[in-house]
Amino acid sequence: MRILYIEDDPNDANLITRYMQATQHELVLVSDANEARSLDAQQFDLIMVDVVLNHTRDGYKLAQELRERGYQQPVIAVTGLSLPKEIEACYDAGFSFVLTKPFEIPQLVNVIETYGK
């Protein structure tokens, strides 16, 4: 499976990268929404987006843009925002699921198995 992960925190990016190296999944990691916008989303089976990117909530906008452009595969919010209104905002923006930080590898594995092809 080909996975795009948009994450600006180097520690979180490193955790995902280390896990993915132990799988057969291909991970493409970018650090901001503009870099993600330059890629063809249709080339990915799953997209994971940190909601808060570079101190803005650009992840919401990115998810909306992906849906408006016809991306129909799962888009997973990866966020430390866990209040009910923030979770609801994720679904309103077009996310398929919300993975809250901090998370453990088994939770990540479950999300990938559930939402991946």
TORKOL-672016 format. One record per residue (C-alpha): x, y, z. Coordinates in Angstrom, 1 decimal, always signed. Layout:
REC       X       Y       Z
REC       X       Y       Z
...
//
This chain:
REC       X       Y       Z
REC    +0.0    +0.0    +0.0
REC    +1.2    +3.5    -0.7
REC    +0.7    +5.9    +2.2
REC    +1.1    +9.7    +2.2
REC    +1.7   +11.2    +5.7
REC    +1.8   +14.9    +6.2
REC    +3.5   +15.6    +9.6
REC    +5.5   +18.6   +10.7
REC    +6.7   +17.2   +14.0
REC   +10.0   +15.3   +13.5
REC    +9.5   +13.0   +16.4
REC    +6.1   +11.8   +15.1
REC    +7.4   +11.6   +11.6
REC   +10.3    +9.4   +12.9
REC    +8.0    +7.1   +14.8
REC    +5.8    +6.5   +11.7
REC    +8.9    +6.1    +9.4
REC   +10.5    +3.6   +11.7
REC    +7.3    +1.5   +11.9
REC    +6.7    +1.6    +8.1
REC   +10.3    +0.4    +7.4
REC    +9.3    -2.8    +9.1
REC    +6.3    -3.3    +6.8
REC    +5.8    -3.7    +3.1
REC    +4.0    -0.4    +2.8
REC    +5.5    +2.5    +0.9
REC    +5.5    +5.7    +3.0
REC    +5.8    +9.2    +1.4
REC    +6.4   +11.7    +4.2
REC    +6.0   +15.5    +3.7
REC    +6.2   +18.2    +6.3
REC    +3.5   +20.7    +5.2
REC    +0.2   +21.0    +3.4
REC    +1.7   +23.0    +0.5
REC    +4.2   +20.2    -0.2
REC    +1.3   +17.7    -0.1
REC    -0.7   +19.8    -2.5
REC    +2.1   +19.5    -5.0
REC    +1.6   +15.7    -5.1
REC    -1.0   +13.7    -7.0
REC    -3.2   +12.4    -4.2
REC    -4.7    +9.7    -6.5
REC    -1.3    +7.9    -6.3
REC    -1.9    +7.1    -2.7
REC    -4.1    +4.4    -1.1
REC    -4.3    +6.2    +2.2
REC    -3.5    +9.7    +3.4
REC    -2.7   +10.6    +7.0
REC    -2.7   +14.3    +7.9
REC    -1.6   +16.0   +11.1
REC    -4.4   +18.5   +11.7
REC    -2.1   +21.2   +13.2
REC    +0.6   +21.9   +10.7
REC    +3.1   +24.6   +11.4
REC    +1.0   +26.1   +14.1
REC    -2.1   +26.4   +11.9
REC    -5.0   +24.0   +11.5
REC    -4.2   +23.6    +7.8
REC    -5.0   +19.9    +8.0
REC    -8.7   +20.6    +8.0
REC    -8.4   +22.7    +4.8
REC    -6.2   +20.0    +3.2
REC    -8.8   +17.3    +3.9
REC   -11.6   +19.5    +2.4
REC    -9.4   +20.1    -0.7
REC    -8.7   +16.4    -1.2
REC   -12.4   +15.6    -1.0
REC   -13.3   +18.5    -3.4
REC   -10.7   +17.2    -5.9
REC   -12.4   +13.8    -5.8
REC   -10.1   +11.8    -3.6
REC   -12.3    +9.0    -2.3
REC    -9.7    +6.9    -0.4
REC    -9.5    +7.2    +3.3
REC    -8.0   +10.3    +4.9
REC    -7.0    +9.9    +8.5
REC    -6.6   +12.8   +10.9
REC    -3.6   +12.4   +13.2
REC    -4.0   +15.0   +16.0
REC    -3.5   +15.9   +19.6
REC    -6.8   +17.8   +19.4
REC    -9.3   +15.5   +21.3
REC   -12.2   +17.6   +22.4
REC   -15.5   +16.4   +20.9
REC   -15.9   +19.6   +18.9
REC   -12.5   +19.1   +17.4
REC   -13.2   +15.5   +16.5
REC   -16.5   +16.6   +14.9
REC   -14.6   +19.3   +12.9
REC   -12.3   +16.5   +11.6
REC   -15.3   +14.5   +10.3
REC   -16.9   +17.7    +8.9
REC   -13.7   +18.4    +7.0
REC   -13.9   +15.0    +5.3
REC   -11.6   +12.9    +7.4
REC   -12.5    +9.2    +7.5
REC   -11.2    +8.5   +11.0
REC    -9.4   +10.4   +13.8
REC    -6.3    +8.9   +15.4
REC    -5.5   +11.0   +18.5
REC    -1.9   +11.6   +19.7
REC    -0.2   +10.2   +21.6
REC    -1.0    +6.8   +20.0
REC    +0.7    +3.5   +20.2
REC    +1.9    +1.3   +17.3
REC    -1.0    -1.2   +17.7
REC    -3.5    +1.6   +17.2
REC    -1.6    +2.7   +14.0
REC    -1.6    -0.8   +12.7
REC    -5.3    -1.2   +13.4
REC    -6.0    +2.1   +11.4
REC    -3.9    +1.0    +8.5
REC    -5.5    -2.5    +8.4
REC    -9.0    -1.1    +8.7
REC    -8.7    +1.8    +6.2
REC    -6.0    +0.5    +3.9
REC    -6.6    -1.5    +0.8
//
